[in-house]
Amino acid sequence: MANIKELPVQFKSFIIKCKRVWQVLRKPSKKEFAMVAKISAIGIILLGLAGFIISLIVKIAF
């Protein structure tokens, strides 16, 4: 566990790192957003399909 005296230093370091990341962030273009949305949708569909197939196998087997 962290020492009580080190907490302010760790907190300040965390805030500095957060500011650095925040400065690098930018809004994605429509093309980037669409690509991420499509990839996420495909992933969700594949996971749902895998779960459905597993549930069918379990129902049929038992």
DSSP file (Angstrom, degrees, kcal/mol; ACC not computed):
  #  RESIDUE AA STRUCTURE BP1 BP2  ACC     N-H-->O    O-->H-N    N-H-->O    O-->H-N    TCO  KAPPA ALPHA  PHI   PSI    X-CA   Y-CA   Z-CA
    1    1 A M              0   0    0      0, 0.0     2,-0.0     0, 0.0     0, 0.0   0.000 360.0 360.0 360.0 144.8    0.0    0.0    0.0
    2    2 A A        -     0   0    0      1,-0.1     2,-0.2     2,-0.1     5,-0.0  -0.326 360.0-108.1 -69.6 146.1    1.2    3.5   -0.8
    3    3 A N    >>  -     0   0    0      1,-0.1     3,-1.1    -2,-0.0     4,-0.8  -0.489  23.6-124.9 -71.4 142.5    2.7    5.7    1.9
    4    4 A I  G >4 S+     0   0    0      1,-0.3     3,-0.7     2,-0.2    -1,-0.1   0.847 110.6  55.6 -58.6 -35.9    0.4    8.6    2.9
    5    5 A K  G 34 S+     0   0    0      1,-0.2     4,-0.4     2,-0.1    -1,-0.3   0.745 104.4  54.1 -71.0 -22.8    3.2   11.1    2.2
    6    6 A E  G <> S+     0   0    0     -3,-1.1     4,-2.5     1,-0.2    -1,-0.2   0.655  86.1  84.1 -85.1 -15.9    3.5    9.8   -1.4
    7    7 A L  H <X S+     0   0    0     -4,-0.8     4,-2.7    -3,-0.7     5,-0.2   0.895  87.9  49.6 -58.9 -45.7   -0.1   10.3   -2.3
    8    8 A P  H  > S+     0   0    0      0, 0.0     4,-2.3     0, 0.0    -1,-0.2   0.897 113.2  48.2 -61.2 -37.2    0.0   14.0   -3.2
    9    9 A V  H  > S+     0   0    0     -4,-0.4     4,-2.3     2,-0.2    -2,-0.2   0.920 113.1  47.0 -67.6 -43.9    3.1   13.3   -5.5
   10   10 A Q  H  X S+     0   0    0     -4,-2.5     4,-2.3     2,-0.2    -1,-0.2   0.893 112.3  50.6 -64.6 -39.8    1.4   10.3   -7.1
   11   11 A F  H  X S+     0   0    0     -4,-2.7     4,-2.4    -5,-0.2    -2,-0.2   0.915 110.3  48.9 -64.3 -43.6   -1.8   12.4   -7.6
   12   12 A K  H  X S+     0   0    0     -4,-2.3     4,-2.2     1,-0.2    -2,-0.2   0.905 111.2  50.3 -63.3 -41.9    0.1   15.3   -9.2
   13   13 A S  H  X S+     0   0    0     -4,-2.3     4,-2.1     1,-0.2    -1,-0.2   0.900 110.0  50.6 -62.2 -41.7    1.9   12.8  -11.5
   14   14 A F  H  X S+     0   0    0     -4,-2.3     4,-2.3     1,-0.2    -2,-0.2   0.910 109.6  50.2 -62.7 -43.2   -1.4   11.3  -12.5
   15   15 A I  H  X S+     0   0    0     -4,-2.4     4,-2.4     2,-0.2    -2,-0.2   0.899 109.5  51.1 -63.3 -41.6   -2.9   14.7  -13.3
   16   16 A I  H  X S+     0   0    0     -4,-2.2     4,-2.0     1,-0.2    -1,-0.2   0.906 110.8  48.4 -62.8 -42.0    0.1   15.7  -15.5
   17   17 A K  H  X S+     0   0    0     -4,-2.1     4,-2.1     2,-0.2    -2,-0.2   0.897 110.6  51.5 -65.5 -39.8   -0.2   12.4  -17.4
   18   18 A C  H  X S+     0   0    0     -4,-2.3     4,-2.6     1,-0.2    -2,-0.2   0.910 109.1  50.2 -63.3 -42.2   -4.0   13.0  -17.9
   19   19 A K  H  X S+     0   0    0     -4,-2.4     4,-1.8     2,-0.2    -1,-0.2   0.899 108.8  52.6 -62.6 -40.6   -3.3   16.5  -19.2
   20   20 A R  H  X S+     0   0    0     -4,-2.0     4,-0.9     1,-0.2    -1,-0.2   0.915 112.3  44.3 -62.4 -44.0   -0.7   15.2  -21.7
   21   21 A V  H >X S+     0   0    0     -4,-2.1     4,-1.3     1,-0.2     3,-0.6   0.911 110.3  55.4 -66.4 -42.1   -3.2   12.6  -23.0
   22   22 A W  H 3< S+     0   0    0     -4,-2.6    -1,-0.2     1,-0.2    -2,-0.2   0.841 104.9  53.6 -61.3 -34.5   -6.0   15.2  -23.2
   23   23 A Q  H 3< S+     0   0    0     -4,-1.8    -1,-0.2     1,-0.2    -2,-0.2   0.784 108.4  49.6 -71.6 -27.1   -3.8   17.5  -25.4
   24   24 A V  H << S+     0   0    0     -4,-0.9    -1,-0.2    -3,-0.6    -2,-0.2   0.728  89.4 103.9 -83.7 -23.1   -3.2   14.7  -27.9
   25   25 A L     <  +     0   0    0     -4,-1.3     2,-0.3    -3,-0.1    -3,-0.0  -0.207  46.2 176.5 -61.4 148.2   -6.8   13.7  -28.3
   26   26 A R        -     0   0    0      0, 0.0    -2,-0.0     0, 0.0    -3,-0.0  -0.979  36.7 -95.6-148.0 159.4   -8.8   14.8  -31.3
   27   27 A K        -     0   0    0     -2,-0.3     2,-0.1     1,-0.1     0, 0.0  -0.579  45.4-118.7 -75.6 132.7  -12.2   14.2  -32.7
   28   28 A P        -     0   0    0      0, 0.0    -1,-0.1     0, 0.0     2,-0.0  -0.372  26.8-112.4 -71.4 151.8  -12.4   11.3  -35.2
   29   29 A S     >  -     0   0    0      1,-0.1     4,-2.6    -2,-0.1     5,-0.2  -0.283  31.4-103.9 -73.2 168.4  -13.4   12.0  -38.8
   30   30 A K  H  > S+     0   0    0      1,-0.2     4,-2.5     2,-0.2     5,-0.2   0.885 123.5  52.4 -61.1 -38.0  -16.7   10.6  -40.1
   31   31 A K  H  > S+     0   0    0      2,-0.2     4,-2.1     1,-0.2    -1,-0.2   0.919 110.9  46.1 -64.9 -44.6  -14.8    7.9  -42.0
   32   32 A E  H  > S+     0   0    0      2,-0.2     4,-2.4     1,-0.2    -2,-0.2   0.916 113.6  49.4 -63.8 -43.2  -12.9    6.8  -38.8
   33   33 A F  H  X S+     0   0    0     -4,-2.6     4,-2.5     1,-0.2    -2,-0.2   0.913 110.6  49.7 -63.2 -43.2  -16.0    6.8  -36.8
   34   34 A A  H  X S+     0   0    0     -4,-2.5     4,-2.5     2,-0.2    -1,-0.2   0.895 110.7  50.5 -63.2 -40.2  -17.9    4.7  -39.3
   35   35 A M  H  X S+     0   0    0     -4,-2.1     4,-2.5     2,-0.2    -2,-0.2   0.925 111.9  46.3 -65.2 -44.6  -15.0    2.2  -39.5
   36   36 A V  H  X S+     0   0    0     -4,-2.4     4,-2.4     1,-0.2    -2,-0.2   0.897 112.7  50.8 -64.2 -40.2  -14.9    1.8  -35.7
   37   37 A A  H  X S+     0   0    0     -4,-2.5     4,-2.4    -5,-0.2    -2,-0.2   0.914 111.5  47.7 -64.2 -42.9  -18.7    1.5  -35.6
   38   38 A K  H  X S+     0   0    0     -4,-2.5     4,-2.6     2,-0.2    -2,-0.2   0.929 112.8  47.8 -63.8 -45.8  -18.7   -1.2  -38.3
   39   39 A I  H  X S+     0   0    0     -4,-2.5     4,-2.2     1,-0.2    -2,-0.2   0.905 113.2  48.6 -63.1 -41.3  -15.9   -3.2  -36.6
   40   40 A S  H  X S+     0   0    0     -4,-2.4     4,-2.5    -5,-0.2    -1,-0.2   0.912 111.2  49.9 -64.7 -42.2  -17.7   -2.9  -33.2
   41   41 A A  H  X S+     0   0    0     -4,-2.4     4,-2.5     2,-0.2    -2,-0.2   0.909 110.4  50.0 -63.5 -42.1  -21.0   -4.1  -34.8
   42   42 A I  H  X S+     0   0    0     -4,-2.6     4,-2.6     1,-0.2    -1,-0.2   0.914 111.0  49.8 -62.4 -42.3  -19.3   -7.0  -36.5
   43   43 A G  H  X S+     0   0    0     -4,-2.2     4,-2.4     2,-0.2    -2,-0.2   0.912 111.3  48.1 -62.2 -43.7  -17.7   -8.0  -33.2
   44   44 A I  H  X S+     0   0    0     -4,-2.5     4,-2.5     2,-0.2    -2,-0.2   0.914 112.5  49.0 -63.9 -42.7  -20.9   -7.8  -31.3
   45   45 A I  H  X S+     0   0    0     -4,-2.5     4,-2.7     2,-0.2    -2,-0.2   0.924 111.4  49.5 -63.2 -44.4  -22.7   -9.9  -33.9
   46   46 A L  H  X S+     0   0    0     -4,-2.6     4,-2.5     2,-0.2    -2,-0.2   0.907 112.0  47.7 -62.8 -41.8  -20.0  -12.5  -33.9
   47   47 A L  H  X S+     0   0    0     -4,-2.4     4,-2.4     2,-0.2    -1,-0.2   0.914 113.2  48.1 -65.3 -41.6  -20.1  -12.8  -30.1
   48   48 A G  H  X S+     0   0    0     -4,-2.5     4,-2.3     2,-0.2    -2,-0.2   0.908 112.2  49.1 -63.6 -42.1  -23.8  -13.1  -30.1
   49   49 A L  H  X S+     0   0    0     -4,-2.7     4,-2.6     2,-0.2    -2,-0.2   0.904 110.5  50.6 -64.0 -42.2  -23.7  -15.7  -32.9
   50   50 A A  H  X S+     0   0    0     -4,-2.5     4,-2.4     1,-0.2    -2,-0.2   0.922 111.7  48.0 -62.1 -43.8  -21.1  -17.7  -30.9
   51   51 A G  H  X S+     0   0    0     -4,-2.4     4,-2.4     2,-0.2    -2,-0.2   0.890 111.6  50.2 -63.1 -40.1  -23.3  -17.6  -27.8
   52   52 A F  H  X S+     0   0    0     -4,-2.3     4,-2.2     2,-0.2    -2,-0.2   0.918 111.2  48.0 -64.9 -43.9  -26.3  -18.6  -29.7
   53   53 A I  H  X S+     0   0    0     -4,-2.6     4,-2.4     2,-0.2    -2,-0.2   0.914 111.9  49.8 -63.9 -42.8  -24.5  -21.6  -31.3
   54   54 A I  H  X S+     0   0    0     -4,-2.4     4,-2.4     1,-0.2    -1,-0.2   0.916 110.5  50.1 -61.5 -42.7  -23.1  -22.7  -27.9
   55   55 A S  H  X S+     0   0    0     -4,-2.4     4,-2.3     1,-0.2    -2,-0.2   0.891 110.5  50.1 -65.1 -37.4  -26.6  -22.5  -26.4
   56   56 A L  H  X S+     0   0    0     -4,-2.2     4,-2.5     2,-0.2     5,-0.2   0.915 110.6  49.7 -63.9 -43.0  -28.0  -24.6  -29.3
   57   57 A I  H  X S+     0   0    0     -4,-2.4     4,-2.6     1,-0.2     5,-0.2   0.909 111.8  48.1 -62.9 -42.0  -25.3  -27.2  -28.8
   58   58 A V  H  X S+     0   0    0     -4,-2.4     4,-2.1     2,-0.2    -1,-0.2   0.905 112.6  48.5 -66.0 -41.8  -25.9  -27.3  -25.0
   59   59 A K  H  < S+     0   0    0     -4,-2.3    -2,-0.2     1,-0.2    -1,-0.2   0.897 116.3  43.1 -65.6 -39.9  -29.7  -27.7  -25.6
   60   60 A I  H  < S+     0   0    0     -4,-2.5    -2,-0.2     2,-0.2    -1,-0.2   0.898 116.3  46.9 -72.6 -40.4  -29.3  -30.4  -28.1
   61   61 A A  H  <        0   0    0     -4,-2.6    -2,-0.2    -5,-0.2    -1,-0.2   0.821 360.0 360.0 -73.6 -31.8  -26.6  -32.3  -26.2
   62   62 A F     <        0   0    0     -4,-2.1    -1,-0.2    -5,-0.2    -2,-0.2   0.403 360.0 360.0-116.1 360.0  -28.3  -32.3  -22.8
